Amino acid sequence: MIRLYDNPFSPFTRKVRLVLAHKGIEFERIDALAKHAHDALVRVNPRAEVPVLDDDGFVVVESACIVAYLEDRFPIPAVYPSGARARAVARALERLCDTVFDSIVHDVSIWTWPTHRREDAPPAGLLDAGRRDLSEIAERFDSALGESDFFCGSAPCVADFALFPHLSSLKPLGVLLDEQRHARLLAWNRRMRELPIVRADLESVKRMAFERFATGRHPYEATKIVWRGDRLEWLFANGLHDWWAEELRSGRAVVPSWRGGASRPRG
Ligand SMILES: N[C@@H](CCC(=O)N[C@@H](CS)C(=O)NCC(=O)O)C(=O)O
């Protein structure tokens, strides 16, 4: 039995769910970022991050490693293209989604999270830097797509599944892609939304959002934010280290630890 330590809204778990669905693999999900599941999550991943895959007791951590494992274990239908270079390109696009696209979306979206309901304002310059970089990185994906339907050709591959969750969170952030600058990416987005597995996952995200947040009582952390390295890197590259230091002093920032769970940095 395959069990996914999941969270309905995480872009990394959404990528893995799309790959599982594409391959037609049945799996059980647990919402492992809910507070009551924290100890179970730390047991399989000391960093307390999702996604984690448990395949009959064999545990795989980190979305890219999970996708690679699933591809080896269930090769057909494939999510990597054939040919060493095409695979390297697809993985590089996946990595760009996981490290850069995710970081920007994460860092600018904090004030829109239904979990934290922050009443302060974003630090000066953050949203402008985010809009600028998101538009630029989207342009990069637009040209990587070229005239193809999907990033690796005529069928969706790992790069498509990695990008879609990030792209689908832009509109709620008020970041709009440009009809000219990102024309091919916009067409790709519409194409992705027509895939039955993508539609089904979007429906499940919407349903879960309603279930988790409609009552005003949700099962998640509501104050602290876990700052993984890539997300800090983008913030610091934009000169926002003082703002983050204040977050740290106020006990609102924690970092993942390989020893177990997320905690305040020592020092
Ligand atoms: N590089 C990891 C990133 C995973 C990650 O950042 N997961 C976030 C959710 S999007 C998480 O579990 N954060 C812990 C928390 O918010 O408590 C992957 O690709 O799996």
The ligand as a Gaussian input file, in Angstrom:
#p B3LYP/6-31G(d) Opt

LIG

0 1
 N       12.327000      20.377000      -1.330000
 C       11.171000      19.806000      -0.683000
 C       10.316000      20.955000      -0.179000
 C        9.146000      20.516000       0.641000
 C        8.480000      21.679000       1.373000
 O        8.942000      22.820000       1.393000
 N        7.365000      21.373000       2.004000
 C        6.658000      22.365000       2.802000
 C        5.218000      22.530000       2.330000
 S        5.145000      23.351000       0.778000
 C        6.550000      21.870000       4.225000
 O        6.309000      20.709000       4.465000
 N        6.759000      22.766000       5.203000
 C        6.650000      22.466000       6.594000
 C        5.652000      23.325000       7.292000
 O        5.157000      24.286000       6.704000
 O        5.379000      23.025000       8.468000
 C       10.431000      18.905000      -1.670000
 O       10.617000      19.070000      -2.883000
 O        9.734000      17.991000      -1.227000

